[in-house]
Amino acid sequence: MSERVAALIVAAGAGQRFGGPLPKVFVPLAGRPLLLWAVAAYVNHPEVNDVALVVAPEYVSRAEDLCRDVGDVLIVAGGAERRREWRRCPGPAKPGRAGR
């Protein structure tokens, strides 16, 4: 059995240092939100099987809308602190939730 590779993108920060009405991951860069550049890179990487994106709870639906056309991405609501966010992600992705 071959190993599965998962990419975990932690993007749940408030972006306070960046400023602005939205966290920086939602600000457009070259025509699309910054987080989509990272998500697309991992979704399209031939050695990555599963992609999970951690965002602040209030931005889960926005992230789901943005990622809908990119590929199969598991969107997870982050915790209050970065060190807790990665723990919210499941181990191996469950069928139908993420993965290829």
C-alpha positions as CSV (number, residue, x, y, z in Angstrom):
1,M,0.0,0.0,0.0
2,S,1.4,3.4,-0.9
3,E,1.5,6.3,1.4
4,R,-1.0,9.1,1.2
5,V,0.2,12.7,1.4
6,A,-2.0,15.4,2.9
7,A,-1.5,19.2,2.8
8,L,-2.8,21.2,5.7
9,I,-3.2,24.9,5.0
10,V,-3.6,26.9,8.2
11,A,-5.3,30.2,7.3
12,A,-7.4,31.0,10.3
13,G,-5.6,34.1,11.4
14,A,-7.4,37.4,11.9
15,G,-4.9,39.3,9.9
16,Q,-4.7,42.1,12.5
17,R,-1.2,43.2,11.4
18,F,-2.3,43.3,7.8
19,G,-5.3,45.5,8.5
20,G,-8.4,45.8,6.3
21,P,-11.9,44.5,6.6
22,L,-11.0,40.8,5.8
23,P,-8.2,38.5,6.8
24,K,-5.4,38.7,4.3
25,V,-6.1,35.2,2.9
26,F,-9.3,36.6,1.3
27,V,-7.6,39.7,-0.3
28,P,-7.2,39.4,-4.1
29,L,-3.7,38.8,-5.5
30,A,-3.3,38.8,-9.2
31,G,-7.1,38.3,-9.7
32,R,-7.9,35.7,-7.0
33,P,-7.9,35.5,-3.2
34,L,-4.5,34.7,-1.7
35,L,-5.7,31.4,-0.2
36,L,-6.7,30.1,-3.6
37,W,-3.1,30.2,-4.8
38,A,-2.0,27.9,-2.0
39,V,-5.1,25.6,-2.3
40,A,-4.7,25.2,-6.0
41,A,-1.0,24.5,-5.8
42,Y,-1.7,21.6,-3.4
43,V,-4.8,20.3,-5.1
44,N,-2.9,20.1,-8.4
45,H,0.3,18.7,-7.0
46,P,0.6,15.1,-8.3
47,E,2.0,13.8,-5.0
48,V,-0.7,15.3,-2.7
49,N,-3.8,13.2,-2.1
50,D,-5.7,15.2,0.4
51,V,-6.0,18.9,1.1
52,A,-7.5,20.5,4.2
53,L,-7.9,24.2,4.7
54,V,-8.3,25.7,8.2
55,V,-10.1,29.0,8.4
56,A,-11.7,31.0,11.2
57,P,-15.2,29.7,12.0
58,E,-16.9,32.8,10.6
59,Y,-15.3,32.3,7.2
60,V,-16.0,28.7,6.6
61,S,-18.9,29.3,4.2
62,R,-16.8,31.9,2.3
63,A,-13.9,29.4,2.0
64,E,-16.3,26.7,0.8
65,D,-17.7,29.0,-1.9
66,L,-14.2,30.0,-3.0
67,C,-12.9,26.4,-3.1
68,R,-15.9,24.9,-4.7
69,D,-14.4,25.0,-8.2
70,V,-10.8,24.4,-7.3
71,G,-11.1,20.7,-6.3
72,D,-11.8,18.5,-3.4
73,V,-10.8,20.4,-0.3
74,L,-11.8,19.7,3.3
75,I,-12.7,23.0,5.0
76,V,-12.2,23.0,8.8
77,A,-13.2,25.7,11.4
78,G,-10.1,26.8,13.3
79,G,-9.6,27.2,17.0
80,A,-8.8,30.2,19.0
81,E,-5.0,29.6,18.8
82,R,-2.9,28.4,15.9
83,R,-1.4,25.5,17.9
84,R,-4.9,24.1,18.3
85,E,-6.1,24.5,14.7
86,W,-4.2,21.6,13.3
87,R,-5.7,19.3,15.9
88,R,-9.2,20.0,14.5
89,C,-8.3,18.3,11.2
90,P,-9.0,14.6,10.9
91,G,-6.3,12.0,10.4
92,P,-6.6,10.4,7.0
93,A,-9.3,12.2,5.0
94,K,-12.7,10.5,5.1
95,P,-14.2,9.5,1.7
96,G,-16.4,12.1,0.3
97,R,-14.9,14.9,2.4
98,A,-11.5,15.4,0.9
99,G,-9.0,13.5,-1.2
100,R,-8.5,12.1,-4.6
